[in-house]
Amino acid sequence: MNWPGKKSNTSSDEISLDSEIAFHVEELTQANIAAGMNSVEARRRALLDFGGHEQVKQQIREVHLSAVLEGSRSNLRSALRFIRRSPSFAVVVALTLGLGIGANSAVFSAIDAILLRPLSFPHGDELVQLEQQNLKKKGPQGFAAPARLEDWNRDNSTFQAISGYYTQSISVRTGDLPEKVTEAFVSPRFLKVWGVEPLLGRDFTSAEQKFGGPGAVLVSERFWRTHLQGDPKAVGRPLGKGDPLTVVGVLPATFRFPDRDTDLWMCIPGDSPYTGDRDSTWYKVTGRLKPGVSLAQAQADLATVQARLAKQYPKTDGDLTVALQPLKTIVTGAIWSSLWVLYGSVSLLLLIACTNIAALLLARTAEREHEVAIRYSLGASRRAIVLQLLTEVFVLAVMGSLAGLLIAAGSSRVFSLLSKDLPRADEIALNWRVVLYSLACTVVATVVCGLFPAIRGSHAGVSGQLAHASRTQVSGRNPWQSILIGVQISLAVALLIGAGLLLRSFEAIGRVAPGFSTDRVLTMRISGGYEETAEMDKLKQRIIRTLNGLRSVPGVEAVATSSAIPGNSAQYPMELKVSEGKIGTGEKITADVRFVSAEYFPLLAIPMLEGEGCRDGLRNDAVIVNRSFAERYFGSSPAIGYHLQSAVENSFMQAATIKGVVGDAREQGLEKAPEPTVYWCNNAPNPDPHYLIRTEGDPMALSLTLRRKVHELEPGRSMFDVMPLDDHLEDRQGENRLRTTLLTLFALTAIALVSIGLYGTISYLGRQRRREVGLRLALGALPGQIIGKFLVQGLRITLAGCVAGLLLALGVSRLLMGMLYGISMFDPLTYAGVLLLTFIVAAAASLIPSVRAARVEPTEVLREG
C-alpha cells in the first residue's frame, strides 16, 4: 500500500516490506474494532501503536541484514571447517585454481601493459607516427626531410605539434675505455609533442632552436645520475670539460623514449642550411593530435597539405604522400597476435581447471549426501545449502587467486627471458587492474566450479539422500563427472595440438639452412657520428684502417662489415633500375639492398656462383647479386656486366657494375625464403656499420682483446653490441619462442589436470561401486575383469573427449596458420602424437584406481554397515 505523501517504490524488497507492515497495521485495526472503536479511530490508534512507517522498515532491514551477515559468517566458518577436515583436497583445489588463475593473470598483465594501456606519455593515444611514402616505390620510405616536416607542421589544422628525431652512437669516457652513449638529434617542438616536462631545468629556448644559437643538450635521468653524479648544479654547466654543449635540463626517469637507450637530446634548428634539402630524409616523425581529432581526419588533412606541396615542389614531392599510424601500433608491432593466442590458451586452461574442480566437487558433494540430508531434516532450505557449498568453493578460489597473483608477479621476468625484444616489457607489473582481474577470475571460477555441483548436491530429497547411505544401496550412476572429464579432455587436446604445431614449426625453423655460416662469428659495432658522412672517402679510409687492425689480432680469421646483421633484419625492398634499359622479364626491379665489405662472402661462406666478389677500395662501383635476383630479373641471360642504380637519386648507390652472382642466403630471417638481394660493395653506408669477425675459437673469448684493439686504433670511440651471430638469430625468434614455450607449458599443465581429473573420477567410481565390486568378486568375477571394466570406462570417456577435441583443434589450427613454418595446419604427425599421448596419460590415470578398486575384500565389503 502507498502511505500519504510517500512515493511508490516498485522494488521487490520495498513491496515486501510495505506488504508486511500493512498486514500488521490491519491486524491491529481489526483488534481495535473488536474492542469497540469505530473504524477511523481504530485505524488511527493502530498507526500510533505500530510506530513510524520508515522507522519500522529500517528496523526490519537491520534484522534482515543481520540475518544475512550471520548466515555469511556461518557459511564462512563451515567452509573453514571443511578445509581443515580435508586439507589435501583443499590444497589440490587451491593449487589447480592457482595455476589457472595465475597463468590467466600473468598473460593479462602482459596484454594490459602492452596492448590495452595507452603509451606512458600524457594523453598517449594522441601520438601518431607519420611516414612519407613514394607512390612509385614499394614500401614506405619511413624517414622525412626536415624541410617537409616543417611544412607539415605549419600547414596542418589537426595536430598540436609535429616533431622528428634521429639517433646515433657516440662515446664518453667514464673509465679506462670509452663508453657508448646514444644521442638523439631532434627538431623543434620535441617536448611539446611528447608531453614531457624536465625533472630539472628547462626545455630548449627559441634562441637555442635557431641556427648559430647556443649549444644545448637535455640529458636522461640515468645519464645525470651515472655520469653527472646526480648533481642538481650540473644543469647550466657544460656537458663535459671543454664541451660546447650546455646541459639545460634533465628528463624524468618515467620518460620512455622509443629508443630506450637514448641519453642525450640536442635540437637541430629548422633554419639550418643543411635542413633545406627536400631529398635528404633524416627524421622519424611523431605528431600529437588535437583533442577529439580522429586518425582519419588527420590523414585527410595531411593528404591535402602534401597535395599542395606536390604542386609547389613537383620534383621532390610530386610522388609523395603521408601515411599515419598510432604510435602505439608501431611500438607494439605484431606481438598482439601472439598475446591474444596466449590469452585464448590460458582461458582454455582456466576452463579446464574449473571443470576439473567441478568434477572433484561433484564427487565430494555426493559423498556428503548424508550431511546434506541431515541439514534438510533440521529445516535448512535448499538456498542455504547451495550458499554454503558455494562459500566453500569461493574460499578455495580466493586461496587459488592469491597463489595466482604470486605467479603473475613474476611474469615480467619470464616474458623478458623468453623474448628480449618484447615491447614495453618493463611496464609489465602487478597492479590494481591485474588484482581486479584476478578477483574477477575468482568469482567466475566460483560460479563455474561450484554452482552446478552445489545445485546438484542439494537436489535430491531427504529420503533419497538417506537411502544412498543405506548399505542396501549397491551403487549410483552419475554421468555428469564423465561429461566434465570429457570436456577437459577435448579442451586439452585442442591446446596440445596447437602447442604441437608451434613446436613442430619451431623445430622446422631450427633445421633451415640459412645459406651462410654462423660458426664462430662475432658481431659488434663501433661508435660514429653521421657528420662523418659529409666526407665519405675519409670515412671509408677510417673503416678500412679498423678492418686491417682487427685482422691483425691473434685468433681472428676474417673481418667484414655489413649494413645489417645477416639473417636478422627486416628491411623494405628498394626499387632499382638497369642503366642499359629494360632487361630480362622487363618487370619493375625491387630488391633487398645491403652494403658489405670485401670479405663478407668468404667470411660467411656464401658461395660465389659466377664472377668475382667485392674488392677493397674507396670506390663503390661494383655490386653482387644473389641467384634469386639473377633468375627473376635476368632469366637465362647472364647478369654480370649490367649496371644497377637506385630508381631515385641516392648518393650511396651510384651506378655500379654487377660483378658476380652468389648463392641465396636467408638475409631477412630464417623463417623467410630468400628474396632478390643486391650487395653494394661499400664498407661505409653509415658511420657505425656492423662488424663481422670470424675467430679461431670461442668468439666471446676475444671480446676484451678486440675492445683494447679498437681503443688502440680509435681512442675516442667505443665498441658496443658485442655478441655472437648465433645469439642474434636466436633473439630474432624471441616472439616465436615466447608463444611456443608458454603454449606448450599451458598444454602440458592441461593434460596434467586431465590426468588428475580422470584419476579422481575413476577413484570415485571405484568407491561408489565398492559394494557392487565386492558382490561381483564374491560371485566369481576375476580382478582382471574388474580392472578392465573401469579401464574401458576411462578410455571411453577419453575417446569421446578426443573426438570433440579434434573438432575444436581445427579452429585452433586455423588461428595459428599464419604463425606456422614448414608444416601444415593439419600436420598428421602432430595430431597422431597428441592422440597417442592423451590415451597413454588416460590409461595410466585410469589404471591405478582400477587396480585399487579390484583389490577389495568381498567379505569386508559385504559386512560393512
C-alpha positions in Angstrom: 0.0 0.0 0.0 1.1 3.6 -0.5 1.2 5.9 2.5 0.2 9.5 2.3 2.9 11.7 1.0 5.2 8.7 0.1 6.1 8.0 -3.5 5.6 4.5 -4.7 8.6 2.2 -4.7 8.3 -0.8 -7.0 11.4 -2.7 -5.9 10.6 -6.2 -4.7 12.2 -5.7 -1.3 10.3 -2.5 -0.7 7.0 -4.0 -1.8 7.6 -6.9 0.5 8.3 -4.6 3.5 5.2 -2.5 2.7 3.0 -5.6 2.5 4.4 -6.9 5.8 3.8 -3.5 7.6 0.3 -3.2 6.0 -0.6 -6.7 7.3 0.4 -5.9 10.9 -1.4 -2.5 10.8 -4.6 -4.2 9.6 -4.3 -6.8 12.4 -4.1 -4.0 15.0 -7.0 -2.2 13.3 -9.3 -5.2 13.5 -8.3 -5.8 17.1 -9.3 -2.2 18.0 -12.6 -2.5 16.2 -13.3 -5.7 18.1 -12.6 -3.7 21.3 -15.4 -1.2 20.4 -13.7 1.5 18.5 -15.1 2.8 15.2 -13.1 2.1 12.1 -11.5 5.6 11.8 -10.4 5.7 15.4 -9.3 2.0 15.3 -7.0 2.7 12.3 -5.6 5.9 13.8 -4.8 4.1 17.1 -3.3 1.2 15.2 -0.9 3.5 13.3 0.1 5.2 16.6 0.7 1.9 18.4 2.6 0.4 15.4 5.0 3.4 15.1 6.5 5.4 12.2 6.5 3.7 8.8 10.1 4.4 7.8 11.5 3.7 11.3 9.8 0.3 11.3 11.0 -0.5 7.8 14.6 0.4 8.9 14.3 -1.9 11.9 13.1 -4.8 9.6 16.0 -4.1 7.2 18.5 -4.2 10.1 17.0 -7.5 11.2 17.3 -8.9 7.6 20.9 -7.5 7.2 21.9 -9.1 10.5 20.5 -12.4 9.4 22.4 -12.2 6.1 25.7 -11.3 7.9 25.2 -14.0 10.4 24.4 -16.5 7.6 27.6 -15.4 5.7 29.7 -15.8 8.9 28.2 -19.2 9.5 28.9 -20.3 5.9 32.5 -19.0 6.2 33.1 -20.9 9.4 31.6 -24.0 7.8 33.9 -23.6 4.8 37.0 -23.2 7.0 35.9 -26.4 8.9 35.6 -28.2 5.6 39.1 -27.1 4.6 40.5 -28.3 8.0 38.8 -31.7 7.7 40.0 -32.2 4.1 43.4 -30.3 3.8 44.7 -32.4 0.9 41.5 -31.9 -1.1 41.7 -28.1 -0.4 45.3 -27.9 -1.4 44.6 -29.7 -4.7 41.7 -27.4 -5.5 43.6 -24.2 -4.5 46.7 -25.2 -6.5 44.7 -26.2 -9.5 42.8 -22.8 -9.5 46.1 -21.1 -8.6 47.6 -22.4 -11.8 44.6 -21.5 -13.9 44.1 -18.0 -12.4 47.9 -17.3 -12.2 48.5 -18.1 -15.8 45.5 -16.1 -16.8 46.5 -13.1 -14.7 50.1 -13.3 -16.0 49.1 -13.2 -19.6 46.5 -10.5 -18.8 49.2 -8.4 -17.2 51.2 -8.6 -20.4 48.2 -7.7 -22.5 47.3 -4.9 -20.2 50.8 -3.4 -20.3 51.5 -3.9 -24.0 48.1 -3.6 -25.7 45.4 -2.2 -23.5 47.1 0.7 -21.7 48.0 3.8 -23.6 51.6 4.7 -24.1 53.2 6.1 -20.9 53.0 9.7 -22.1 50.4 12.3 -21.2 47.4 11.5 -23.4 49.5 8.9 -25.2 46.6 8.0 -27.5 47.1 11.3 -29.3 50.6 10.3 -30.5 50.9 9.1 -34.1 53.8 8.3 -36.4 54.0 10.0 -39.8 55.7 8.3 -42.7 56.2 9.7 -46.2 55.5 7.2 -48.9 56.6 7.3 -52.5 53.7 6.2 -54.8 56.2 4.8 -57.3 58.2 2.8 -54.8 57.4 -0.4 -53.0 57.0 0.1 -49.2 57.2 3.3 -47.1 60.3 5.4 -47.1 59.9 5.9 -43.4 62.0 9.0 -42.8 61.1 12.5 -43.7 63.1 15.5 -44.8 63.4 18.3 -42.1 62.0 20.9 -44.6 59.0 18.7 -45.3 58.4 18.1 -41.6 58.3 21.9 -41.0 55.8 22.3 -43.9 53.5 19.6 -42.4 53.7 21.3 -39.0 53.0 24.8 -40.3 50.1 24.0 -42.8 48.1 21.3 -40.9 45.0 22.0 -38.8 44.6 18.7 -36.9 47.9 18.5 -34.9 49.0 20.3 -31.8 52.6 19.8 -33.0 54.8 17.6 -35.2 58.4 16.9 -34.5 61.1 14.4 -35.5 64.3 12.8 -34.4 67.2 10.5 -35.4 69.7 8.8 -33.2 73.4 7.9 -33.4 76.0 6.5 -31.1 78.9 8.5 -29.6 81.5 7.8 -26.9 82.0 9.2 -23.5 84.8 8.3 -21.1 83.8 7.0 -17.7 86.7 4.6 -17.0 89.7 3.2 -18.8 87.8 2.7 -22.0 85.3 4.9 -23.8 81.6 4.0 -23.3 78.9 4.2 -25.9 76.1 6.6 -25.4 73.1 7.1 -27.7 72.2 10.7 -28.6 69.2 11.9 -30.4 69.0 14.9 -32.7 65.5 16.4 -32.5 63.6 19.1 -34.4 61.8 22.0 -32.6 58.7 21.2 -30.5 60.1 17.9 -29.4 59.0 18.1 -25.7 55.6 19.6 -26.7 54.9 16.5 -28.9 55.9 14.1 -26.2 54.2 16.0 -23.4 57.2 15.8 -21.1 58.4 18.3 -18.5 62.0 18.3 -17.5 62.7 16.9 -14.0 65.3 19.6 -13.6 66.0 22.7 -15.7 64.0 23.6 -18.8 63.2 23.0 -22.5 65.2 24.4 -25.4 64.8 28.2 -25.8 63.9 29.8 -29.1 67.5 31.1 -29.4 68.8 27.5 -29.0 66.4 26.3 -31.7 67.8 28.8 -34.3 70.9 28.3 -36.5 74.0 29.6 -34.8 72.4 29.8 -31.4 73.9 28.5 -28.1 74.6 24.8 -28.0 72.2 23.0 -25.5 71.5 19.4 -24.5 68.9 17.6 -22.5 70.1 14.5 -20.6 68.2 11.5 -19.3 67.8 10.9 -15.5 70.0 7.8 -16.0 72.9 9.8 -17.6 72.5 12.6 -15.0 72.8 10.0 -12.2 75.6 7.9 -13.6 77.7 10.5 -15.5 77.0 13.7 -13.7 76.8 12.2 -10.2 73.2 13.3 -9.8 74.4 16.9 -9.1 71.5 19.4 -9.4 74.1 22.0 -10.2 75.0 20.1 -13.4 72.2 22.0 -15.1 73.7 25.1 -16.6 77.2 23.6 -16.9 79.0 22.2 -19.9 78.3 18.5 -20.7 82.0 17.7 -20.3 85.3 19.5 -19.9 85.6 21.8 -22.9 82.3 20.6 -24.4 80.4 23.3 -26.3 77.1 21.9 -25.2 75.4 23.1 -22.0 73.1 20.9 -20.0 69.8 22.8 -19.9 67.6 20.1 -18.4 67.2 16.6 -17.0 64.3 14.5 -18.4 62.5 12.3 -15.8 63.1 8.5 -15.5 59.5 7.9 -16.5 60.1 9.3 -20.0 60.1 6.2 -22.2 61.6 7.4 -25.4 61.0 4.9 -28.3 64.8 4.2 -28.4 65.2 3.3 -24.7 69.0 3.6 -24.9 68.9 7.3 -25.6 70.6 9.5 -23.0 71.2 12.9 -24.8 68.9 15.1 -26.9 70.1 18.0 -29.0 68.0 20.3 -31.1 68.6 20.7 -34.8 67.4 24.2 -35.8 64.8 24.2 -38.5 66.5 27.1 -40.3 69.9 25.4 -40.7 71.4 25.4 -44.2 71.6 21.6 -44.2 67.9 21.1 -43.4 66.6 22.7 -46.6 67.3 19.8 -48.9 64.0 18.1 -49.6 65.7 14.9 -50.8 67.6 14.4 -47.5 65.4 12.4 -45.3 66.6 12.1 -41.7 63.7 12.1 -39.3 61.4 9.6 -37.7 58.3 11.9 -37.3 55.9 11.9 -34.5 52.9 14.1 -34.1 50.4 14.9 -31.3 46.8 15.2 -32.5 44.5 17.9 -31.2 41.9 16.7 -28.7 38.9 15.0 -30.4 40.6 14.6 -33.8 40.4 11.1 -35.3 43.2 9.4 -37.2 41.1 9.6 -40.4 40.6 13.3 -40.1 44.4 13.9 -39.6 45.1 11.6 -42.5 42.8 13.6 -44.8 44.2 16.9 -43.5 47.9 15.9 -44.2 46.9 14.5 -47.6 45.6 17.9 -48.5 48.8 19.5 -47.2 51.1 17.1 -49.1 49.0 17.6 -52.3 49.7 21.3 -52.1 53.4 20.6 -51.5 53.4 18.3 -54.6 52.3 21.2 -56.7 54.8 23.6 -55.1 57.7 21.2 -55.3 56.9 18.7 -58.1 60.4 17.3 -58.5 60.8 16.3 -54.8 57.2 16.0 -53.6 55.3 15.1 -56.7 55.1 11.3 -55.9 54.9 11.6 -52.2 52.0 11.0 -49.8 51.8 10.7 -46.0 50.8 7.6 -44.0 49.7 7.8 -40.4 49.6 5.1 -37.7 49.0 5.3 -34.0 52.4 5.3 -32.3 51.2 2.5 -30.0 50.7 0.3 -33.1 54.3 1.0 -34.1 55.7 0.3 -30.7 53.8 -3.0 -30.1 54.4 -4.3 -33.6 52.9 -7.7 -34.4 53.1 -9.1 -30.9 49.4 -8.6 -30.4 48.5 -11.7 -32.3 50.8 -13.9 -30.2 49.5 -12.4 -26.9 45.9 -13.0 -27.9 46.7 -16.6 -28.8 48.3 -17.0 -25.4 45.3 -15.4 -23.8 42.9 -17.8 -25.5 45.1 -20.7 -24.4 45.1 -19.6 -20.7 41.4 -19.1 -20.9 41.0 -22.7 -22.0 43.4 -23.7 -19.3 41.3 -21.9 -16.7 38.2 -23.6 -18.1 39.9 -26.9 -17.8 40.9 -26.2 -14.2 37.3 -25.2 -13.4 35.8 -28.3 -15.0 38.4 -30.4 -13.1 37.4 -28.8 -9.8 33.7 -29.2 -10.7 34.2 -32.9 -11.3 36.0 -33.2 -7.9 33.3 -31.2 -6.2 30.6 -33.4 -7.7 32.3 -36.4 -6.2 32.8 -34.6 -2.9 29.1 -33.5 -2.7 28.0 -37.0 -3.5 30.0 -38.2 -0.5 28.4 -35.6 1.6 24.8 -36.6 0.8 24.2 -37.8 4.3 25.4 -34.5 5.8 23.1 -32.6 3.4 20.2 -34.9 4.3 20.6 -34.2 8.0 20.6 -30.4 7.3 17.4 -30.8 5.3 15.9 -32.8 8.2 16.8 -29.9 10.6 15.0 -27.4 8.5 17.6 -25.9 6.2 16.4 -24.5 2.9 17.9 -25.5 -0.4 19.1 -21.9 -0.9 21.0 -22.1 2.4 22.7 -25.3 1.4 23.7 -24.0 -2.0 25.1 -20.8 -0.5 27.1 -22.9 2.0 28.6 -25.1 -0.8 29.3 -22.0 -2.9 31.0 -20.3 0.0 33.4 -23.3 0.4 34.3 -23.1 -3.3 34.8 -19.3 -3.0 37.2 -19.6 -0.1 39.2 -22.2 -2.1 39.1 -19.9 -5.2 40.4 -17.0 -3.1 43.3 -19.2 -1.9 44.0 -20.1 -5.5 43.8 -16.5 -6.6 46.4 -15.4 -4.0 48.7 -18.2 -5.3 47.9 -17.0 -8.8 48.9 -13.4 -8.0 52.3 -14.7 -6.9 52.7 -16.3 -10.4 51.5 -13.1 -12.1 54.0 -11.0 -10.1 56.9 -12.9 -11.6 55.5 -12.9 -15.2 57.5 -9.8 -16.3 60.8 -11.6 -15.7 59.5 -14.7 -17.6 58.3 -12.7 -20.6 61.6 -10.8 -20.8 63.7 -14.0 -20.6 61.7 -15.7 -23.4 61.7 -12.6 -25.7 64.4 -10.0 -25.1 62.8 -7.6 -27.7 59.3 -7.8 -26.2 57.9 -4.2 -26.4 57.0 -2.5 -23.2 58.2 -5.5 -21.2 59.5 -3.2 -18.4 55.9 -1.9 -17.9 54.5 -5.4 -17.1 53.8 -5.4 -13.4 51.4 -6.4 -10.7 48.9 -3.5 -10.3 45.3 -2.9 -9.3 44.0 -3.8 -12.7 45.6 -7.2 -12.6 44.4 -7.7 -9.0 40.8 -6.8 -10.0 41.1 -9.2 -13.0 42.3 -12.0 -10.6 39.3 -11.3 -8.4 37.0 -11.4 -11.4 38.6 -14.8 -12.3 37.9 -15.9 -8.7 34.2 -15.1 -9.0 34.0 -16.7 -12.4 35.8 -19.8 -11.1 33.5 -20.0 -8.1 30.4 -19.9 -10.3 31.8 -22.3 -13.0 33.3 -24.7 -10.5 30.7 -24.6 -7.7 27.3 -23.7 -8.9 26.4 -26.9 -10.7 27.9 -29.2 -8.0 26.1 -27.1 -5.3 22.8 -27.3 -7.1 23.3 -31.0 -7.9 24.4 -31.8 -4.3 21.2 -30.1 -2.9 18.8 -31.6 -5.5 17.7 -34.9 -4.0 15.1 -35.2 -1.3 15.9 -36.2 2.3 14.7 -39.7 1.9 16.6 -40.2 -1.4 19.8 -38.9 0.1 19.4 -41.0 3.3 18.8 -44.0 1.1 22.2 -43.6 -0.6 23.7 -44.0 2.9 22.0 -47.4 3.4 24.1 -50.5 2.9 21.3 -52.0 0.8 22.2 -49.5 -1.9 24.5 -51.2 -4.4 25.7 -48.2 -6.5 24.6 -45.0 -8.0 25.1 -43.6 -11.5 26.3 -40.0 -12.0 27.1 -39.3 -15.7 28.0 -35.6 -15.0 31.5 -36.4 -13.9 32.2 -38.3 -17.0 30.9 -35.4 -19.1 33.1 -32.9 -17.3 36.1 -35.0 -17.7 35.3 -35.4 -21.4 35.1 -31.6 -21.7 38.5 -31.3 -20.1 40.0 -33.8 -22.5 38.6 -32.1 -25.5 40.0 -28.7 -24.4 43.3 -30.3 -23.5 43.6 -32.0 -26.9 42.9 -28.7 -28.7 45.7 -27.0 -26.6 48.1 -29.9 -27.2 47.6 -29.8 -30.9 48.1 -26.0 -31.0 51.3 -26.4 -28.9 52.4 -29.3 -31.0 52.0 -27.4 -34.3 54.0 -24.5 -32.9 56.7 -26.8 -31.6 57.0 -28.6 -34.9 57.1 -25.2 -36.7 59.9 -24.0 -34.3 61.8 -27.2 -34.9 61.4 -26.8 -38.7 62.9 -23.3 -38.5 65.8 -24.7 -36.5 66.5 -27.2 -39.3 66.6 -24.5 -42.0 69.9 -24.0 -43.8 70.5 -20.2 -43.7 72.7 -20.2 -46.7 75.6 -18.7 -44.6 77.8 -19.9 -41.8 77.3 -18.6 -38.3 80.0 -20.7 -36.7 82.5 -18.7 -34.6 81.3 -15.3 -35.9 81.2 -12.3 -33.5 79.3 -9.2 -34.3 79.9 -5.7 -32.9 79.7 -2.0 -33.7 82.0 1.0 -33.2 80.5 4.4 -32.4 80.4 7.0 -35.1 78.6 10.2 -36.0 76.6 11.0 -39.2 78.6 14.1 -39.6 81.3 11.9 -40.9 79.3 11.0 -44.0 80.0 14.5 -45.3 83.4 13.2 -46.3 82.7 9.7 -47.5 86.3 8.9 -48.6 87.6 9.8 -45.2 85.0 7.7 -43.5 85.8 4.7 -45.8 89.5 5.1 -45.1 88.8 5.0 -41.3 86.8 1.8 -41.6 89.5 0.2 -43.8 92.1 1.0 -41.1 89.8 -0.5 -38.5 89.3 -3.7 -40.6 93.0 -4.1 -41.1 93.7 -3.5 -37.4 91.2 -6.1 -36.3 92.6 -8.7 -38.8 95.9 -8.4 -37.1 94.6 -9.6 -33.8 95.7 -13.1 -33.0 92.8 -15.6 -33.2 91.0 -13.6 -35.9 90.5 -15.3 -39.2 88.5 -12.7 -41.2 86.7 -9.4 -40.7 84.0 -7.7 -42.7 81.3 -5.0 -42.4 77.7 -5.0 -43.3 74.9 -2.5 -43.1 72.7 -5.2 -41.5 73.2 -8.3 -39.5 72.7 -11.4 -41.8 69.5 -13.3 -41.1 68.3 -10.8 -38.6 66.9 -7.7 -40.2 63.7 -6.8 -42.0 64.3 -4.0 -44.5 61.9 -2.6 -47.0 62.9 -3.6 -50.6 64.3 -0.8 -52.7 63.4 0.0 -56.3 66.4 -0.2 -58.7 66.9 0.2 -62.4 69.3 -1.0 -65.0 71.2 1.7 -66.7 71.1 -0.2 -70.1 67.2 -0.1 -70.0 64.8 -3.0 -69.8 66.3 -6.4 -69.4 65.1 -10.0 -69.0 61.5 -10.1 -67.9 61.1 -6.3 -68.1 59.3 -6.1 -64.7 60.0 -3.4 -62.1 63.1 -4.3 -60.1 62.8 -4.4 -56.3 65.4 -6.0 -54.1 66.8 -6.1 -50.6 69.9 -3.9 -50.7 72.8 -4.4 -48.4 76.2 -2.7 -48.2 79.1 -5.0 -47.5 82.9 -5.0 -47.5 85.2 -7.3 -49.4 85.4 -10.3 -47.1 81.7 -10.6 -46.4 81.0 -13.6 -48.6 84.1 -15.7 -47.8 83.7 -14.9 -44.0 80.1 -16.2 -44.1 80.8 -19.0 -46.6 78.3 -17.7 -49.0 79.3 -19.5 -52.3 80.3 -17.4 -55.3 78.4 -18.9 -58.3 79.6 -16.6 -61.1 82.1 -13.8 -61.5 84.0 -12.3 -58.6 83.3 -10.8 -55.2 83.9 -7.3 -53.8 87.3 -5.8 -53.7 88.9 -3.5 -51.1 89.0 0.1 -52.1 87.3 3.5 -51.8 85.1 3.2 -54.9 81.8 1.5 -54.7 81.3 0.8 -58.4 80.6 -2.9 -58.0 77.6 -4.9 -56.9 77.0 -8.6 -56.3 73.5 -10.1 -56.8 72.1 -13.4 -55.4 70.8 -16.2 -57.5 67.1 -15.2 -56.9 67.8 -11.7 -58.3 69.6 -13.1 -61.3 66.9 -15.6 -62.1 63.9 -13.3 -61.5 65.1 -10.3 -63.5 67.6 -11.8 -66.0 66.1 -15.2 -66.6 68.5 -17.3 -68.6 70.5 -14.3 -69.6 73.8 -13.5 -67.8 73.5 -10.7 -65.3 77.2 -9.9 -65.0 78.3 -6.7 -66.7 75.0 -4.8 -66.4 74.9 -1.6 -64.3 72.4 -1.1 -61.5 71.5 2.1 -59.7 68.7 3.4 -57.4 65.5 4.3 -59.1 65.6 7.6 -57.2 68.7 9.7 -56.6 70.8 8.3 -53.8 74.4 9.4 -53.0 75.2 6.0 -51.5 74.1 4.0 -54.6 75.7 5.4 -57.7 75.6 3.2 -60.8 77.6 0.1 -60.2 78.5 -2.9 -62.3 77.2 -6.4 -61.5 80.5 -8.3 -60.9 79.2 -11.6 -59.5 76.4 -13.8 -58.5 76.3 -15.5 -55.1 74.1 -18.2 -53.6 70.9 -17.4 -51.9 71.1 -16.5 -48.2 68.2 -16.0 -45.8 69.2 -12.5 -45.1 65.7 -11.4 -43.9 65.4 -14.2 -41.4 65.5 -18.0 -41.2 61.7 -18.2 -41.4 61.6 -16.3 -44.7 62.5 -17.7 -48.1 65.5 -16.0 -49.8 64.5 -12.8 -51.7 66.2 -11.0 -54.6 69.2 -9.3 -52.9 71.8 -6.8 -54.1 75.0 -6.4 -52.2 76.6 -3.0 -52.8 80.4 -3.2 -52.4 80.6 -0.3 -49.9 82.1 -0.7 -46.4 80.6 2.6 -45.2 76.9 3.2 -45.9 76.8 4.7 -42.4 79.5 5.6 -39.8 78.8 2.6 -37.5 78.2 -0.5 -39.6 78.0 -4.0 -38.2 81.4 -5.7 -37.9 81.5 -9.4 -38.5 84.6 -11.2 -37.1 85.3 -14.9 -37.6 87.5 -16.3 -34.9 89.6 -19.4 -34.4 87.8 -20.3 -31.1 85.0 -19.0 -28.9 84.2 -15.6 -30.3 83.3 -14.0 -26.9 86.7 -15.0 -25.5 88.2 -12.4 -27.9 85.9 -9.6 -27.0 88.1 -7.9 -24.4 91.2 -8.2 -26.7 89.2 -6.7 -29.6 87.9 -3.9 -27.3 91.5 -3.0 -26.5 92.5 -3.1 -30.1 89.6 -0.7 -31.1 90.8 1.6 -28.3 94.3 1.5 -29.7 93.1 2.3 -33.2 90.4 4.8 -32.2 91.0 6.1 -28.7 87.9 8.3 -28.8 85.5 5.6 -29.9 83.7 2.8 -28.1 82.8 -0.8 -29.1 79.2 -1.9 -28.4 76.5 -4.5 -29.2 79.1 -7.3 -28.9 77.5 -10.8 -29.3 77.8 -13.9 -31.4 75.9 -14.1 -34.6 74.1 -17.2 -33.4 72.7 -15.2 -30.5 71.3 -12.6 -32.9 69.5 -15.4 -34.8 68.1 -16.8 -31.5 66.9 -13.4 -30.4 65.0 -12.9 -33.7 63.0 -16.0 -32.8 62.0 -14.4 -29.4 58.3 -13.9 -30.2 58.1 -17.4 -31.7 59.9 -18.9 -28.7 57.6 -17.0 -26.3 54.3 -18.2 -27.7 55.7 -21.7 -28.3 57.1 -22.2 -24.9 54.2 -20.8 -23.0 51.5 -22.5 -25.1 53.4 -25.8 -24.6 53.6 -25.2 -20.9 49.9 -24.5 -20.7 49.1 -27.6 -22.8 51.2 -29.8 -20.5 49.5 -28.3 -17.5 46.2 -29.0 -19.1 47.0 -32.7 -19.8 48.3 -33.0 -16.2 44.9 -31.6 -14.9 43.1 -34.0 -17.2 45.0 -37.0 -15.7 44.3 -35.8 -12.2 40.6 -35.4 -13.1 40.4 -38.8 -14.7 42.2 -40.4 -11.8 39.8 -38.8 -9.4 36.8 -39.8 -11.4 37.8 -43.5 -11.7 38.7 -43.4 -7.9 35.3 -42.0 -7.1 33.5 -44.6 -9.3 35.5 -47.3 -7.5 34.4 -46.0 -4.1 30.8 -45.6 -5.2 30.7 -49.1 -6.7 32.7 -50.7 -4.0 29.8 -52.8 -2.8 29.0 -53.8 -6.4 32.6 -54.8 -7.0 32.6 -56.9 -3.8 29.4 -58.7 -4.9 30.9 -59.4 -8.3 34.1 -60.8 -6.8 32.1 -62.9 -4.3 30.1 -64.3 -7.3 33.4 -65.4 -9.0 34.4 -62.4 -11.1 38.2 -62.1 -11.7 40.2 -59.0 -10.6 41.3 -58.6 -14.2 37.7 -58.3 -15.4 37.1 -55.6 -12.8 40.2 -53.7 -13.8 39.2 -54.0 -17.5 35.7 -52.7 -16.8 37.0 -49.5 -15.1 39.8 -49.0 -17.6 37.4 -49.3 -20.5 35.2 -46.7 -18.9 38.1 -44.3 -18.6 39.2 -44.9 -22.2 35.6 -44.5 -23.4 35.5 -41.0 -21.8 38.9 -40.3 -23.4 37.8 -41.3 -26.8 34.7 -39.1 -26.7 36.8 -36.2 -25.5 39.4 -36.7 -28.2 36.8 -36.7 -30.9 35.4 -33.4 -29.6 38.9 -32.1 -29.2 39.8 -32.8 -32.8 36.9 -30.7 -34.0 37.9 -27.9 -31.7 41.5 -28.2 -32.8 40.6 -27.4 -36.4 39.6 -23.9 -35.2 42.7 -23.5 -33.1 44.9 -24.6 -36.0 43.3 -22.1 -38.3 44.1 -19.3 -35.8 47.8 -20.4 -35.8 48.1 -20.8 -39.5 49.9 -17.5 -40.1 52.4 -18.5 -37.3 53.4 -21.8 -38.7 56.5 -22.5 -40.8 57.3 -25.6 -42.8 54.3 -27.7 -41.7 50.6 -27.8 -42.5 47.8 -26.9 -40.0 46.7 -30.5 -40.5 50.1 -32.0 -39.8 49.3 -35.7 -39.3 52.4 -36.3 -37.0 51.2 -33.7 -34.6 47.6 -34.9 -34.5 48.7 -38.6 -34.1 51.3 -37.7 -31.4 48.7 -35.8 -29.3 46.1 -38.5 -29.5 48.7 -41.2 -28.5 49.9 -39.0 -25.6 46.4 -38.4 -24.5 45.5 -42.1 -24.5 48.7 -43.1 -22.7 48.0 -40.5 -20.0 44.4 -41.5 -19.7 45.3 -45.2 -19.5 47.8 -44.5 -16.8 45.4 -42.3 -14.9 42.7 -44.9 -15.1 44.8 -48.0 -14.4 45.9 -47.1 -10.9 42.5 -46.5 -9.3 41.1 -49.5 -11.4 43.7 -51.8 -9.7 42.8 -50.4 -6.3 39.1 -51.0 -6.9 39.7 -54.6 -7.8 41.7 -55.3 -4.6 38.7 -55.0 -2.2 38.0 -57.9 0.1 34.4 -59.2 -0.7 33.8 -60.4 2.9 34.8 -57.0 4.3 32.6 -55.1 1.9 29.6 -57.3 2.5 29.9 -56.9 6.3 30.1 -53.1 6.1 27.1 -51.4 7.5 
